[in-house]
Amino acid sequence: MPELPEVETVRRGLAPVMEGARIIRVEARRPDLRQPLPRDFVKRLEGQTVTGIGRRAKYLTADLASGDVLLMHLGMSGSFRVSHDDKKATPGEFHHRRGAAAHDHVVFHMSSGATVTFNDPRRFGLMLIVPRNELASHPLMREVGPEPLGNAFDASLLATACRDKKTSLKAALLDQTVVAGLGNIYVCEALHRARLSPKRRASTIAMRTGAPTAKAVALVDAIKAVLNDAIKAGGSSLRDHRQTDGELGYFQHHFRVYDREGEPCVTPGCGGTVKRIVQNGRSTYFCATCQR
């Protein structure tokens, strides 16, 4: 499933062809994805100008001149394909090769001349239309935590969220109410950069007063750094994630621990070996020597 950098890559690929453009025609080739498409889906979108393409956590948002927001999630296998002037690109394709045309479920024809096609073989994706003034209170959004790259997310905020948690630090970071958009890959990578064990109790990054420890400061810095690095690299291509120009994302070549079980730790002077354990049903990669 895509994490924040991959979704941000998709957003940046869609923005140039959708922002400021009018949706001339919509093809909804099936009535549902993970959930049924909203009632009057086509009618509420056709003729609308897209005023902005945004991202909240792992969701994409398209603001419409009507005051509605098209809320989209890629699911496990969803991808967008942009066709323009006989040229094609796939912003943020990852994990799975793009499915056959039979899986082109929603197609947007834009006044910019672009055709934007949503392809989703497994149909775990999602498209909803929500009034902008109701978006923050929508069930999918109302408990989502702060954006990790936002100015509000700092060591104090993270320490406060973790202060009373008895779960592992890794589990806390995967909790979308604590911080938005993080998934297994980037949590493993951030914890390694901060030299913190994924097995450490989450509450240990806060003092009894709730104030952040130095560990909380290091962790927030690591989270921001790894996400920014991944976005610059176009995300991680575990199989064939591609950027808007068709190039592969390449952050996987810079993984320090993820999927590197048995390999030497890259921390200078460490000498440890990357290990793999299972936490809450998910693989965790870390170095027991330098992550404490």
Secondary structure, DSSP 8 states (H G I E B T S, - for coil): ---HHHHHHHHHHHHHHHTT-BEEEEEE-SSBSSSB--TTHHHHHTT-BEEEEEEETTEEEEEETTSEEEEEE-TTT-EEEEEETTEEE-TTB-SS----GGGEEEEEEETTSEEEEEE-TT---EEEEEEGGGTTTSTTTTT----TTSTT--HHHHHHHHTT--SBHHHHHH-TTTSSS--HHHHHHHHHHTT--TTSBGGGGB-TTS-B-HHHHHHHHHHHHHHHHHHHTTS--SS--B-TTS-B--GGGG-SSTT-TTSB--STT---BEEEEEETTEEEEEETTT--
